[in-house]
């Protein structure tokens, strides 16, 4: 007896692109993280100077600066991970510090005083990212993950 033929359900292919890089926990490493992110987005079809590219670049810059300034452990790097999937770009910046200072949770970001020299990084992340969160990781450390939604005009394979 033959098994019945079940018609297949047409599903669009899912294409996910991933970029990973470990960088030195220095201001130079933080600047390089932003430049690498913008270059990778451009190679994925998200041109320089678009709203998405600018938002992702600013989020990467802020998270990398925080990893270098507040998450630095001597002798340890920080990690940048970008993921392009249908409808979104995910940004992850991981550092090696698990203790204080801890980033605020989404919804708990406070606007700094007008003349304060610090405290605007997560205000920008909160404003530019569509979603974000702080995750503990093993070995000790944390990952800040943010997502920026893609507009419909960006044609990412597998997004339709």
N, C-alpha and C positions, 0 to 999 in steps of 0.2 A: 504494500500500500504506500502510495506517495503522499507526502505531506502537502497540504494545500498551499498554493502560492498566495502569499499575502502581499498586496501592493505596498510598495515602500512609500513612506511619507517624505516628500521633498523637503529637505532642510537646507538652508543656506550654509555654506561652509563658515566655520568660525576661525578667524585668523587673529591670533594674539601675538603681538611683538613685544619682546622683553629686552631691556638694556640694563646691565648691572655693572657697577664699578665701585671699587674700594678707593678711597681718597684719603690723603693725609689730613689729620685733624689740625689744619692750619688755615689762616685766612686765604692763602693761595689755593688750597684744596677746595674751599667753599666757592671761590670764584670759578674754579675749573668745573665744579659740579654744574653750575648754571650754564656755562658755555657748552658743556657736553650734552646737557639736556636739550638745549635749543637746537644744537646740531642734529641730534638724534630725531627730534620731532620733525625737523625739516626733511630728513631722509625718509621719514614715514609718511610724508605728504601733508604735513601741517606747516605751512610756510612761516618764515620769520615775519614778525610784525603783525600777525593776526591776533585777535583777542585771546584765542586759546594758547598760542605760543607765548604771548606776553604774560598771561595768568600763570601758566606752568612755570615759566622762567622766574617769576617773582616768588612763587611758592617754594620752588627748589632753593632759590637764594636765601630765603628766610629760614627754611628748615636746616639747610647746610650751615648757615651762620650760627644758628642755635646749637647745632651739634658740635661745632668747633668751639663756641664760647662756653656753653653750659654743660655739654655732654662729653667733653674731652677727658680721656684718661691717658696719661703719658704712655707713649709707645703703642697706642691703639688707633686704628683708622676709623673712619665712619664709612657707611655704605650708602650708595644711591642706587635705587632701583626704579625704573620706569616701565610701565606696562601699557601698551595700546591695545585696547579691546573694543569691540563694537560699542559705540556710544560714549566712550570715556577714556581718559588718560589717568592712570593711577600713579602716584608718586609715593615712594617710601624712602625715608631717610632714617637709618639706624645708627645709634651710637652705643658706646660701652658703659655709660653711666646709668645705674638703676636707682640711685638715691637722689636726694634733693640736689638742686632744684628740679622740680617736676613741672612739665608743661601744663597749662590749664586744660581742663576738659572742654570739649565743644559746648558752647552755651554758657561757659563760665569765664569767658574772655572779657577782661575789663579794659576800657579805654584809658590810656595813661593820661596823666595831667598834661596840660598844654605845653609846659616847658621841660617836661621829663626827657632825659637823654636816651632812655631805653623803654622797652615795653610795647613797641608797635608791631613786632614780628607776627605774633599770633592774631592781632587785630587784622593784619593783611591776609593771613592764611584764612581766617574765618570769613573775610569778605570775598576772597577770590575763589576759594574751593567750594564745590557744591556739597561735599561731605568730607569730614576728616575725623581722625581718632588717634589716641595714643595707646600703644600696646606694649606690654612687658614682653621680653623675649629671653630665651635661654641661649647661650650663656648670659650672664647678667647684662642688662642693657634695656633699651627701649627702642621702639620704632614708631615714628609718626607717619601715618598714612593719610594721604589726601587724594581726592578725586575731582577732576574737572570734566564736566560733561562736554561732549562734542556737538557742535551745531550740525544740522542736517546737511549743509553744503559740503562738509568734509566727507569725502568718499573713501571710507576705510573698507578694504575687502572684508566681506563677511558681516557688514553692518546692516545689510538689507535683507 
